[in-house]
Amino acid sequence: MENTNRNVFGLNGITGMLIATVLLLSILTVLTILGLKAQQEVANKPYEITNPQAIKMIDKTNSNLIKK
């Protein structure tokens, strides 16, 4: 059986590899940009503690002291 259907520039060859590489790099770029934007938004809104003296070492109600 002779393999006459070889195609180096087909989707399973160099072209497919380049498409996959560009697709993965574009996904990486988009996720990086979205992550940086999220970090910048959070960095501009720090937490404020309403009563620092009321904080206890191990207590479930400490989360109520944070003003968002």
Summary of the structure (lengths in Angstrom):
residues: 68
radius of gyration: 26.5
end to end distance: 71.0
largest distance: 83.2
contacts: 108
relative contact order: 0.08
helix: 57%
strand: 6%
